[in-house]
Amino acid sequence: MGETLLKVLKIALCVAGGVVAYVLLLVILGFLSGLLTGWKKEYFKDSKIYRFILNSMTGLVIFLAGIRLKAEGQELPEGRFVIVGNHRSNWDPIVTWFKFRKHNISYISKPSNLKVPFYGRIVRRCCFLSIDRQNPRSSLKTIDKAADLIKSDAVSIGVYPEGTRSKTCKLLRFHNGVFKIAQKANVPVVVVCVTGTEKVHKNYLRRHTDVKIRVLDVIPADKVANMSTSELGEEVKNKIAEALIEEGEQPFDEEKGAA
């Protein structure tokens, strides 16, 4: 009995040592990769090495945060696409690009997110783009860059039509110009609804958080091309609102109605 217990303890120590070594390796790789990447430069070729580092570190962070991630709904298309959804937490893009990591999704985000030490430099090498919504000319340039990334088969693009996260989890007004990316690149629009991410920071170190990503629809490229951006925005918002209602949530402010 004593020998068996000793063997079990040795195996447990080996496993624990392996996990610690793996974590340290990821930290070192993240640190070094950050040093080797310019925080101002934009990249238009997805780096396999940096994408591996990003996905590995993301998986570790999700595990440590106690997130139980579940995806359901339609299958994602095989080719490139633009993926859009509701935005209620900083975890939304993180869980989405990790869950659908084989599709190499790069997000468009506010400039400050791409200046976060090490993280910002790593995602830049994975073709993430910043957008300045206060500058229409700059926003149009970002839209064109995103479309070019898709057309060159570098990555698929993720973007939030609300433009910022909703702290109340109610749907905000959509900035429909982001749908021009799909129109310019002639690709489908994937509509997703994320729930549960707003609870992660409350549950951290206390309990698990169940996060669900529902793929609601894949709007074909030909349909996207024949719709106006406002029509696309309205259809996408309605689909997300219906999904939130099915989850037992009220998608809009009851006093203001639909945003």
Legacy VTK file of the C-alpha trace (Angstrom):
# vtk DataFile Version 3.0
C-alpha trace
ASCII
DATASET POLYDATA
POINTS 259 float
0.000 0.000 0.000
2.849 2.367 0.950
4.723 1.672 -2.315
1.571 2.322 -4.364
0.998 5.643 -2.619
4.622 6.604 -3.210
4.283 5.845 -6.924
1.101 7.932 -7.109
2.855 10.835 -5.393
5.798 10.603 -7.788
3.459 10.650 -10.792
1.561 13.623 -9.338
4.817 15.511 -8.764
5.965 14.779 -12.316
2.662 16.022 -13.730
2.777 19.143 -11.527
6.371 19.772 -12.577
5.421 19.407 -16.226
2.578 21.899 -15.850
4.827 24.420 -14.114
7.481 24.003 -16.814
4.865 24.492 -19.537
3.561 27.653 -17.878
7.088 29.033 -17.484
7.845 28.234 -21.128
4.747 30.128 -22.260
5.645 33.107 -20.088
9.194 33.181 -21.475
7.984 32.818 -25.061
5.420 35.574 -24.520
8.057 37.856 -22.998
10.599 37.277 -25.771
8.026 37.535 -28.561
6.859 40.845 -27.130
10.385 42.207 -27.207
10.805 41.209 -30.850
7.632 42.914 -32.086
7.080 46.611 -32.666
3.988 47.941 -30.885
3.266 50.502 -33.603
3.760 48.317 -36.670
0.866 46.589 -38.427
1.339 43.113 -39.846
-0.496 41.587 -42.800
0.736 38.012 -42.619
-0.408 35.806 -39.767
2.578 34.362 -37.909
2.198 30.655 -37.103
4.600 30.973 -34.187
2.844 33.963 -32.644
-0.562 32.408 -33.273
0.580 29.282 -31.422
1.814 31.418 -28.520
-1.457 33.378 -28.473
-3.656 30.270 -28.496
-1.526 28.469 -25.903
-1.504 31.414 -23.512
-5.224 31.997 -24.072
-6.023 28.371 -23.267
-4.009 28.639 -20.071
-5.721 31.889 -19.046
-9.175 30.426 -19.709
-8.289 27.398 -17.577
-6.948 29.507 -14.721
-10.000 31.775 -14.862
-12.254 28.760 -14.384
-14.167 29.258 -17.621
-16.170 26.310 -18.914
-16.596 27.129 -22.575
-19.352 25.689 -24.728
-20.211 26.331 -28.365
-23.415 25.366 -30.114
-25.363 26.171 -33.248
-24.331 26.208 -36.879
-20.966 25.145 -38.232
-18.586 27.888 -39.275
-17.772 28.109 -42.996
-14.548 26.535 -44.216
-13.271 29.663 -45.939
-12.726 33.174 -44.618
-15.494 35.222 -43.031
-16.352 38.171 -40.802
-17.637 37.180 -37.362
-19.824 39.603 -35.380
-21.687 39.384 -32.104
-22.748 41.093 -28.905
-20.105 42.649 -26.676
-20.599 42.487 -22.911
-17.139 41.749 -21.535
-13.439 41.946 -22.370
-13.564 38.136 -22.392
-15.811 38.024 -25.487
-13.089 38.118 -28.169
-10.748 35.977 -26.051
-13.132 33.033 -25.724
-14.255 33.407 -29.349
-10.838 33.360 -31.013
-9.818 30.452 -28.778
-12.929 28.343 -29.366
-12.666 28.847 -33.127
-8.874 28.926 -33.201
-8.528 26.744 -36.289
-10.036 29.634 -38.275
-7.333 32.135 -37.187
-9.644 34.998 -36.242
-8.080 38.446 -35.838
-10.048 41.145 -34.077
-10.424 44.835 -34.704
-10.067 46.629 -31.391
-9.537 50.040 -29.847
-5.913 51.256 -29.999
-5.297 50.968 -26.226
-5.852 47.189 -26.304
-2.995 46.776 -28.765
-0.661 48.713 -26.480
-0.971 46.310 -23.544
2.572 45.092 -22.726
3.533 41.866 -24.548
-0.093 40.912 -25.253
-0.526 43.845 -27.634
2.614 43.006 -29.545
1.705 39.346 -29.853
-1.765 40.019 -31.260
-0.280 42.520 -33.726
1.787 39.679 -35.194
-1.489 37.776 -35.518
-2.867 40.600 -37.705
-5.108 42.252 -35.106
-5.975 45.811 -36.123
-6.798 48.954 -34.177
-9.610 51.324 -35.116
-10.177 54.939 -34.153
-13.938 55.402 -34.281
-13.570 59.116 -33.606
-11.729 59.508 -36.912
-13.938 58.492 -39.885
-11.063 58.588 -42.382
-8.902 56.368 -40.168
-11.839 53.982 -39.620
-12.302 53.574 -43.372
-8.616 52.740 -43.763
-8.945 50.052 -41.089
-11.983 48.597 -42.851
-9.998 48.421 -46.109
-7.042 46.771 -44.344
-9.331 44.183 -42.764
-10.911 43.386 -46.126
-7.450 43.018 -47.684
-6.420 40.568 -44.947
-9.420 38.400 -45.772
-8.892 38.627 -49.530
-5.274 37.560 -49.128
-6.484 34.546 -47.091
-4.381 35.683 -44.119
-7.092 35.569 -41.429
-10.803 35.856 -40.751
-11.905 39.081 -39.082
-13.816 39.560 -35.837
-15.486 42.859 -35.012
-18.186 44.141 -32.658
-20.836 46.363 -34.316
-21.611 47.947 -30.938
-18.111 49.412 -30.966
-17.631 48.984 -27.227
-18.713 46.591 -24.523
-22.093 47.078 -22.916
-21.656 47.279 -19.141
-25.373 46.545 -18.658
-25.335 43.630 -21.154
-28.074 45.394 -23.156
-27.493 45.754 -26.879
-26.068 49.150 -27.834
-26.492 51.080 -31.069
-24.755 49.357 -33.975
-22.041 50.991 -36.101
-23.077 49.376 -39.367
-20.005 50.480 -41.304
-18.162 47.384 -40.058
-20.259 45.257 -42.411
-18.435 46.893 -45.323
-15.533 44.589 -44.505
-17.551 41.527 -45.546
-18.925 43.326 -48.612
-15.494 44.444 -49.788
-13.996 40.992 -49.190
-17.059 39.161 -50.587
-17.320 36.750 -47.642
-20.103 35.514 -45.333
-21.026 37.152 -42.040
-21.078 34.778 -39.070
-23.467 35.906 -36.318
-22.756 34.766 -32.762
-24.265 35.438 -29.349
-22.082 35.182 -26.247
-23.477 34.824 -22.720
-21.820 34.386 -19.349
-18.603 36.327 -19.935
-19.753 39.215 -17.743
-19.659 36.849 -14.734
-16.024 35.775 -15.062
-14.526 38.593 -12.982
-17.098 37.957 -10.220
-16.460 34.208 -10.068
-12.686 34.243 -10.459
-10.983 32.059 -7.802
-14.408 31.268 -6.312
-16.274 29.083 -8.781
-16.432 28.070 -12.447
-18.106 30.301 -14.996
-20.171 28.767 -17.789
-19.718 30.696 -21.013
-21.744 29.893 -24.102
-21.080 30.904 -27.700
-24.048 30.321 -29.992
-23.482 30.472 -33.738
-26.837 31.892 -34.786
-26.450 32.225 -38.528
-24.040 32.331 -41.435
-25.256 35.015 -43.848
-24.011 34.004 -47.324
-21.659 36.301 -49.204
-24.127 36.892 -52.056
-26.832 37.986 -49.620
-24.359 40.238 -47.803
-23.414 41.869 -51.096
-27.048 42.616 -51.982
-27.977 44.210 -48.647
-27.216 47.674 -47.329
-25.081 47.900 -44.207
-28.073 49.210 -42.261
-30.161 46.206 -43.369
-27.361 43.869 -42.334
-27.067 45.602 -38.982
-30.794 45.319 -38.350
-30.884 41.617 -39.261
-27.854 40.796 -37.121
-29.176 42.766 -34.141
-32.578 41.039 -34.361
-30.950 37.598 -34.425
-28.837 38.387 -31.363
-31.819 39.918 -29.545
-33.909 36.795 -30.189
-31.097 34.596 -28.890
-30.757 36.670 -25.711
-34.504 36.415 -25.117
-34.227 32.626 -25.487
-31.524 32.747 -22.795
-33.975 34.524 -20.501
-32.463 37.991 -20.910
-33.923 41.354 -21.888
-31.760 42.547 -24.814
-32.825 46.201 -24.748
-33.428 48.879 -22.175
-37.157 48.623 -21.500
-37.557 52.394 -21.298
-35.648 53.176 -24.494
-36.669 50.145 -26.523
-34.439 48.795 -29.299
-31.189 50.686 -29.683
LINES 1 260
259 0 1 2 3 4 5 6 7 8 9 10 11 12 13 14 15 16 17 18 19 20 21 22 23 24 25 26 27 28 29 30 31 32 33 34 35 36 37 38 39 40 41 42 43 44 45 46 47 48 49 50 51 52 53 54 55 56 57 58 59 60 61 62 63 64 65 66 67 68 69 70 71 72 73 74 75 76 77 78 79 80 81 82 83 84 85 86 87 88 89 90 91 92 93 94 95 96 97 98 99 100 101 102 103 104 105 106 107 108 109 110 111 112 113 114 115 116 117 118 119 120 121 122 123 124 125 126 127 128 129 130 131 132 133 134 135 136 137 138 139 140 141 142 143 144 145 146 147 148 149 150 151 152 153 154 155 156 157 158 159 160 161 162 163 164 165 166 167 168 169 170 171 172 173 174 175 176 177 178 179 180 181 182 183 184 185 186 187 188 189 190 191 192 193 194 195 196 197 198 199 200 201 202 203 204 205 206 207 208 209 210 211 212 213 214 215 216 217 218 219 220 221 222 223 224 225 226 227 228 229 230 231 232 233 234 235 236 237 238 239 240 241 242 243 244 245 246 247 248 249 250 251 252 253 254 255 256 257 258
